[in-house]
Amino acid sequence: MSARVVVTGGHGFIGGHLVDRLLERGDDVTVFDGPAPPVGRSPAAAHARLVEGDVRDPGRLAEAITSGVDVVYHLAAVVGVDQYLSRPLDVVDINFTGTRNVLDLACRAGARVVLASTSEVFGKNPAVPWAEEDDRVLGATSADRWTYSSSKALTEHLTYAFARQHGLAATIVRYFNVYGPRQRPAYLVSRSVHRALNGRPVVVYDQGRQTRCFTFVDDAVAGTLAAATSPTALGESFNIGSMVENTIGEVAEMIGTLTGTAAVTDVDTSRALGSAYEDLARRIPDTTKARTVLGWKCEVPLRTGLERTVHWARENPWWLALPDTGAN
């Protein structure tokens, strides 16, 4: 049966791919976001209802989250290193206030909520891989690096509180380094592909020794949909990510091979970003819970996902013309 769903942040990277999948399966989809982008939307997105607004505005949000809505996928947020270094107040305000509004309206409407969270909530806990209930280890509050982590952790606290105090049916998914077509060129994979195909060297920080686990966007969407339908997922959080660990240098090398551009520029993190940013040596999820409860696991190997991303980028010159927005 089709469902009535709302996707906040439906014009974003993961949100847009989620909207595509929801429409493909026949759901009645409302996107709550700013104006539709002039380019970059999939043809399917035109079939979604759009309510333009800011999640900090409960009046506008109430036009989307109404009685009869079955599921609210809350993905609206300010994300990206460049954003939380330049807009730390917006990061906190949009993530916290916006989520409070979403949860309140979903509770009134009797809708189920899937909250998009992040691996960043674990901070710099050195004991990887991270299971869902592992400790958070953060740096100083004076470092803007931790505004995103802290604000998203607060959205999780809000979600648990609404579930326990008001009976809200809610599930949290934590994404780990999601990449793929249509992602703005501000993240490791998207920025590296963008630079390489524009004939510019790929940028790595601190010799690319850090490790990450990269998740193709189709897998992230599949995990999100599974979290919305499993009755045993209510009141729970799930790590959504690959458990295959690669160094940043290895990923840069793969992208160089796939694009035919092997040039790499190394940047010293402390010199480029200053004390406001602190990088992490490793970020690895334990996805046992997602496999056992949701029946979900990553299906797309990194090289395959990179091949699809590079192919898409070559076919979309509008994306290659976008500015490089990564933090330097």
N, C-alpha and C positions, 0 to 999 in steps of 0.2 A: 504494500500500500504506500502511496505517496504521502509525504509529510509536509506540513507547513513549517518552514525553517527561516531563521534570521541569521545572517552572517555579518557581524560587525567587522569592519576592516576588510570587507569583501573585494576592495580594489587593490589590496596589498598582494604580496607575492604568494604566500601560502593561502591566504583567503581567496584569492582569485582562482587558484587551482582547485580549492575546495568547492567553490561555487560551480565551476565547470562540472565536477563530478556529481554534485547534487542535482544539477539540471539534467545531466545525462541519464540519471536513474529516475527522473520524473518528478522530483520534489517541487513544491511551490516555494520559490526562493525570494526572499527580500534581502537586499544588500543595504546595510547602513554604513555610509562612508561619506567622504567628500565628493565633489563632482567626479564623474567618470573621466578617466584619463583620455586624451585625444587619440593616443595610439597605445597598443600593447594589450588591450583587452582581447580575450578570445571571442569568437563569434557567438558562442553560447551565452556569454554574459548579457547580451542584449535581451535575453528572455527572462531575466530577473527583474523584479520590481526594485527601484532605487528610491530610498529615502535619504536625502542629503542632510548631513548634520554632523555635529561634534558630540562624542559620547559624554562630554561634560554637561551637555544640555539635556536634562531629563524630559523636557517637553517635546523636543524633536525625537528623542529616542522612543518616547511612548507612542509615536506614530508608526513605529516599526514593530515593537514588542507589544502585541495586543493579545487579548483573549483569543484562544484558538491556535496560537503558535505552539508547535510541539517541541521544537528544539531551538535554542539559541547557541550558536557557535561564536564565542567572544574572542576575536582575534585583533581587535583594534588596539593599537599600542604605538608608542614611539620606540623604534628599534634601530640598532646599528651603532657602532662605536662613534662614528662621526656625529650622530644625533645626541647621544648621551654625554658627549664632551661639549657640544655647542648649545644644547637645549636641556640642561639637567632639570630645570624647574618643570618644563613641559613633560618630561619623562615621568616625573613623580605624579604630577597633577592628572595627566591623562590616564596613566595606568591605574592610579588609586581611585580618583573621583569617578572616572568613567566606568570602572568595574563595579563600584558601589551602585551606580545608577542601573547598570545592566542587571545585576543580581536582584535589586529591589523590584524592578519591573518584571523580570522573569518569574520571581516569586509570586507577584500579584496575578500574573497571567497563567500560572500553573505550568510553566514551560520547563523543560529540562535544559540544563546548561552544560556546555563543554567549554572550559576555560583553557585558553592557550597560554601556557607558561614556558619556562625556559631552563636549560641546563645551568644558566647563570645563577640560579638560586643557590646552588651548592657552593658558590664562591670559589675559594682556593683550597678546599679540603684536599689534602694530599693523598688520602686513602682511596684511590680509584681501584676498580670501577665503583661508581656511586649507585647504591640502591635508593629507592624512593624515600626511605625514612632516615637516611644518613644525615649527619650533622652538616650545618652550614658554617663555613669559615670565611669571614669577610675582612676586608681591610678597613682603614680609617674612614670615618664619615666625611672627612674633608676631601677625600678623593672622589671626583665625579665618576670614576670607574664603577663605583658600587651603587650608584643611584638606580640603575636599571635592575640590578639584582635585588636590591632591597624593596623597590616598588613592586616588582613582580611577586616577591615573597609575601608582601602585604596583600596582594590580590588573592593569593592562595589562602592566607589567613581569613580573609573576608569570605571566600567561597566555603571553606570549612565551617565558619561561623554561621552562615546562612543555612547550610545543610543541617547543622546540629540544633540551631535555635529556632529555625522557621520551617524545617522540613524540606528545603529546596533540594530537588533532585539534580545533583551536580557531579561532574567528573573533571579532573585536571589532567592535561597532557603537557609534558615537558619536552620540547623539541631540542635536539642536539644537532647543531650545524647543518641545517637544511639548505640545500642548493638545487639549482635546476633552471630551466628556461623562465624568462621574464623577471628574474631577480635583479634589482637595481645593482649597478656595478660599485658596490660599497663593501662587499664581503669577499672573503678569500677567493672562493671559486669564481664568482661572477666578475669580480674586479680583475682577476688574473686572466680570464678568458677575454674580457673586454680589452684589456691592455694588449694582450698578445695579438688579437685579431686586428688591432689598430696599429700594429707594428711597434709597440712600446714594450720595454722590458717588464716582466712580472716582478712585483714587489714582494719580498719576504722580510720578516722582522727577525732580528737576532739569529741570523744564519738558518732560519727555518727549522730549528731543532724542536720546537713545540710539537706536540701531537694532538690530533683531533680525530673524532669519528664522524664521518660525513654521511648524511642521510638524503637520498634523492627525494624530491618533493612528492612524487607519487606515493612513496612509502609513508611519508609523514601524513598525507591525506588519508591513506588507508587506515593508519592508526587512529586518526581523529574520528573517522566514521565508526570504527569498531568501538571506541569509547562512548559513542552516543547511543549505541544499541544494546550493549551488554547490560543485563540487569545486575550483575555482580560488580559492575564498575562504579556504581553509585557511591559517593562519599570517598572515592579513592583517587590517587594520583598515579600516573604512569609515565615512565621514561620512554620516549619515542625517538629511537636513534639506532644507528649501527653500532655494533660492538667491535668492529674492525678498526684498529688504530693505525693511523698513518702520520708521518711527520709532514709538516707544512712544506718542507723541501721536496719530499716525494711527490706531493700533489702538484707543486709548481713544475716539477720535471715532467709529470704526466701531461699536464696542460701544454707545456712546451712541445712535447712530442706530437700531440694531437693537432696543434695549431701550426707547427713548423716554426715556432719562435722560441728559441732556447735561452734568450737573454734574461738574466735575473739581476735585480738590484736589491742589495741588502740594506736594511734600514735599522738603525739602533733605536729601540723603542723609547728608552728614557730621553734620548736627545730629540726625537721627533715629536713625542706626545707629552713629555714632561711628567711631573709628579701626579697629574690628574688621572693617569692611566697606569694600570698594572696588569701585565699579561700573565697567563696561566701556562704552566709547563705541560699539563696533561688534562684532558677532559674526556672521560670515558663513562658511558652509562652501563648499568646492569639492567638488562631488559627482560630478565626472567619473569617478572610479574606480568608484563605485557604479553609475553608468550603464553603463560599459563592461564591468565584470566581472560584476556582478549583474543587469544589465538592469533596474535599478530607477531610478525617479525619482518625485518628488512629483506627485500627480495632483489633489489637492484645493486649489483656490485659497483664499487666506485668508478672503475674504468668505464663501465657501460654507461653510467650516469653522466660522466664527463663527456663521453662521445655524443650522447644525446644533447647535452647542453651546448657543446661546440657546434654541432650540426644546426641546431635551432638558431644560434647566434649568427652563423654565416648566412642564414636565410632571412634574417631580419635586420636590415641596415639601419632602421630607425633606432634600434637598441644600441647598435655600435656607435651611433651619433650622439648618444647621451653623454653628459659629462661624467668623468671619473670622480665619484664622490667619496672615495675612501679616505680615511684619515692618514695623513703623512707625518 
